[in-house]
């Protein structure tokens, strides 16, 4: 092998190595950007629906306190169009949020850290309404129910770092 061939081989190998490192760095950067966008989308969607759940929460608490709804209270909700609209709107938005969480579009850990306790609390307060809805439509609110069950399974006393952006 001539010195020229050795030099050409060395330059080619070095160039290939540099390209592989650059590709790896680019991939890491793309993953980090994806994670940031996923977290940002989660944060923005939660901020968008928070007024609906606060309005429904306050309306229910004002009327019946903070305990789970009873069958009698469900009848009162059915007869009050505004309250019924609030509850249905709240559960509809939470179902959409849950679909995004359960399908991986949104960041489940970030939601858990931001609002996990509230989502569990809302579910327990409205579970009689949800159960009744599922009698006539078995798939009603099942995404929300699954999300709450997964949050209950991972309850913890202090936040961990699993919601941090890993690839940056």
C-alpha positions as CSV (number, residue, x, y, z in Angstrom):
1,X,0.0,0.0,0.0
2,X,1.3,3.4,-1.0
3,X,1.5,6.3,1.4
4,X,-1.1,8.1,-0.7
5,X,-3.5,5.1,-0.3
6,X,-2.9,5.0,3.5
7,X,-3.5,8.7,3.8
8,X,-6.8,8.4,1.7
9,X,-7.9,5.5,3.9
10,X,-7.1,7.4,7.1
11,X,-9.0,10.5,5.9
12,X,-12.0,8.4,4.8
13,X,-12.1,6.5,8.1
14,X,-11.8,9.7,10.1
15,X,-14.5,11.4,8.0
16,X,-16.9,8.4,8.5
17,X,-16.2,8.5,12.3
18,X,-17.0,12.2,12.4
19,X,-20.2,11.7,10.4
20,X,-21.3,8.9,12.8
21,X,-20.7,11.1,15.9
22,X,-22.6,14.0,14.2
23,X,-25.5,11.7,13.4
24,X,-25.6,10.5,17.0
25,X,-25.6,14.1,18.3
26,X,-28.3,15.1,15.9
27,X,-30.5,12.2,16.9
28,X,-30.0,13.0,20.6
29,X,-30.9,16.6,19.9
30,X,-34.1,15.5,18.0
31,X,-35.1,13.3,20.9
32,X,-34.6,16.1,23.4
33,X,-36.6,18.5,21.2
34,X,-39.4,15.9,20.9
35,X,-39.5,15.5,24.7
36,X,-39.6,19.3,25.3
37,X,-42.4,19.7,22.8
38,X,-44.4,16.8,24.4
39,X,-44.0,18.4,27.8
40,X,-45.0,21.8,26.4
41,X,-48.1,20.4,24.8
42,X,-49.0,18.7,28.0
43,X,-48.6,21.9,30.0
44,X,-50.5,24.0,27.5
45,X,-53.4,21.6,27.3
46,X,-53.7,21.3,31.1
47,X,-53.7,25.1,31.3
48,X,-56.4,25.2,28.6
49,X,-58.8,22.9,30.5
50,X,-58.0,24.0,34.1
51,X,-60.7,26.7,34.1
52,X,-63.4,24.1,33.2
53,X,-62.4,21.8,36.0
54,X,-62.1,24.6,38.5
55,X,-65.5,25.9,37.6
56,X,-67.1,22.4,37.9
57,X,-65.2,21.8,41.2
58,X,-66.4,25.0,42.8
59,X,-69.9,24.5,41.6
60,X,-70.1,21.0,43.1
61,X,-68.3,21.9,46.3
62,X,-70.5,24.9,46.8
63,X,-73.6,22.8,46.5
64,X,-72.5,19.5,48.1
65,X,-69.1,19.8,49.7
66,X,-66.1,17.7,48.8
67,X,-67.4,14.2,49.3
68,X,-68.2,11.8,46.4
69,X,-71.6,12.5,44.8
70,X,-74.6,10.4,46.0
71,X,-77.4,9.1,43.9
72,X,-79.6,11.9,45.2
73,X,-77.1,14.5,44.1
74,X,-76.9,12.9,40.7
75,X,-80.7,13.5,40.3
76,X,-80.1,17.1,41.3
77,X,-77.4,17.4,38.6
78,X,-79.7,15.9,36.0
79,X,-82.4,18.5,36.8
80,X,-79.9,21.5,36.7
81,X,-78.9,22.1,33.1
82,X,-76.0,24.4,33.9
83,X,-74.5,21.9,36.4
84,X,-75.1,19.0,34.1
85,X,-73.3,20.9,31.3
86,X,-70.4,21.7,33.6
87,X,-70.0,18.1,34.7
88,X,-70.2,16.7,31.1
89,X,-67.8,19.4,29.8
90,X,-65.3,18.6,32.6
91,X,-65.5,14.8,32.1
92,X,-65.3,15.3,28.3
93,X,-62.2,17.4,28.5
94,X,-60.6,15.0,31.0
95,X,-61.4,12.1,28.7
96,X,-59.6,13.9,25.8
97,X,-56.7,14.7,28.0
98,X,-56.6,11.0,29.1
99,X,-56.6,9.8,25.5
100,X,-53.6,11.9,24.8
101,X,-51.9,10.6,27.9
102,X,-52.7,6.9,27.4
103,X,-51.6,7.1,23.7
104,X,-48.3,8.8,24.5
105,X,-49.1,12.1,22.8
106,X,-48.8,14.0,26.1
107,X,-46.3,13.4,28.9
108,X,-47.9,11.3,31.6
109,X,-45.3,11.9,34.3
110,X,-45.5,15.7,33.9
111,X,-49.3,15.6,34.2
112,X,-48.9,13.4,37.3
113,X,-46.5,15.9,38.9
114,X,-48.7,18.8,37.9
115,X,-52.2,17.6,38.6
116,X,-52.2,13.9,39.6
117,X,-53.9,14.4,43.0
118,X,-56.5,16.7,41.5
119,X,-57.4,14.2,38.7
120,X,-57.7,11.4,41.3
121,X,-59.8,13.6,43.5
122,X,-62.1,14.6,40.7
123,X,-62.5,11.0,39.7
124,X,-63.5,9.8,43.2
125,X,-65.9,12.7,43.5
126,X,-67.6,11.9,40.2
127,X,-67.3,8.1,40.2
128,X,-71.0,7.6,40.8
129,X,-71.8,9.8,37.7
130,X,-69.1,7.9,35.7
131,X,-70.5,4.5,36.8
132,X,-74.0,5.5,35.8
133,X,-72.8,6.7,32.4
134,X,-71.0,3.4,31.9
135,X,-74.2,1.4,32.5
136,X,-75.7,2.9,29.3
137,X,-72.4,3.3,27.4
138,X,-69.7,0.9,28.7
139,X,-66.8,2.8,27.2
140,X,-67.8,6.1,28.6
141,X,-64.8,7.8,30.4
142,X,-62.7,4.6,30.3
143,X,-59.6,6.5,29.2
144,X,-60.0,8.8,32.2
145,X,-60.6,5.8,34.5
146,X,-57.5,4.1,33.2
147,X,-55.4,7.2,33.7
148,X,-56.6,7.6,37.3
149,X,-55.9,4.0,38.0
150,X,-52.3,4.3,36.7
151,X,-51.9,7.4,38.8
152,X,-53.2,5.7,41.9
153,X,-50.7,2.9,41.3
154,X,-47.8,5.2,41.3
155,X,-48.7,7.5,44.1
156,X,-45.6,8.8,45.9
157,X,-44.8,11.1,48.7
158,X,-42.3,13.3,46.9
159,X,-41.5,14.0,43.2
160,X,-38.8,12.1,41.4
161,X,-36.8,13.1,38.4
162,X,-38.5,10.8,35.9
163,X,-40.3,13.8,34.4
164,X,-37.1,15.6,33.5
165,X,-36.0,15.8,29.9
166,X,-33.6,12.9,29.5
167,X,-32.0,13.6,26.2
168,X,-30.7,17.1,26.7
